[in-house]
């Protein structure tokens, strides 16, 4: 019996678990065992995860992100396959995962082990470490999906300026970097004007205050932007749409301000503006792989390092509060503590 207890202790691993008692959800660190994990055909050692806006909402309980309880949060992870019965994966493969309901309906990345469907995984691109992949995370992957949407619309650097809202955050910062490196003149919007030098270092040609886009939106404003990437929604997006040039396009991927869109059909009918909704959760495998391959080729890793901070696993709840309060610049990466026995 003592040997059994020692074996159990050696095979436990750290995790965060969200539980629900009546209508109240609570978060706590805990120790789990592999048999506590959900079903899947691939067992992964999680080396790194990250903290996205959706993760922060889940950790804080401020929005109904989690769809079943108990739940290990964390919508991103990078690590190595330990066991697999899936035909695409074998032990030793370096993988990463974004979305597919992980951290919401299936145990996610804030644990040293994850058991997952092999259909959700992609190979970590060569040239990116696990830590760099999580510095990119869902935020950077979403930024690339937005860039791809604008390119497929036909946007080119010669068409005019591109606006990026929420530029001090993860999606916005990586979008600024990608667009600037591709030759676009990027105008960054932020609520923290003290970050202007940081945003210019990422490639922004100009920095505007978020308050400019917070006023009551008009149906149509002055034609200014050839393209835009918006993470805010609400009045911000409505004002951006009213200022788009004829035939311009907006890639919308967030709702940090609001889910509402207080606008009219005027930008769409009178100026032929297109609004692309960019989802990152259920994107087909081929498009995911394209986005990640491009990130590995096109993202300046020195710029990525400039916008990345490391946080301790134990500090995830506090970091979530800081992120929701707008006190975080760029990307947050967390190393996942290893279990006692590998």
C-alpha angles and dihedrals in degrees: 000000000000090000089051091053091050091049091050092049092049092053098049120106135195121259144155115241128194113206131179128221109188103314097336121094120203134190125216139164113243146162118251137180128226091255089061091066125099125255123286142131097241127059112203134193104223111218102169140009133172142220116248128176090260090051090052091052090051094047093048096043091227095129133027095255094136111076100186137026140264095032138174103216127215121105094202134053141163126193146104134299112248100175132006141176090175114109094228098053139056136175112291097030115138109228143170134198136201126182126324088141093296109152089020108055101358127046109274146200104297093092135070091244134041129183109205146162110270088221089071097055132088128191113261105250117249112258094038123095119213089256093051091048089056092044083062095037124144089322095060093037089054090048090055091048088054092050090049091051092053092046091050088051087060100256115158132176089255091061094074144260123346120213123213119192123201087028096164091061130078101268093040097047094051091044090054091050095047095046095045092050089051090057103261123139101238126202112198123208120204140161090218109069090181085074093063095106091047091052093048088051088055090055107272112147092199137012124213131190118251090228088072088069097040098077125102104289122240120216089244132012135175113313103249117137129063091194141356142193113210129192097169113063117188120069091345093062092041091055092046091052091050090055099048119122120242109289093009126144138219124202107206118195108153149044103205090139102033146322089233123096110201099191141105135238090260098102091048099045103031098038103024092237118172124213114202118197108213117204121187102181105071102023112147117259097249093054091046091053091048092051093048093045089053092048090053090051103036109031114095103234091203089058089046090054089050091059098040130095129182120227129190119249089238091056097056096107093050092045089052091057091048091051094051090047091055095247096123126090119204123325135353121208126191127196110219114228114242124244119247095259124035 
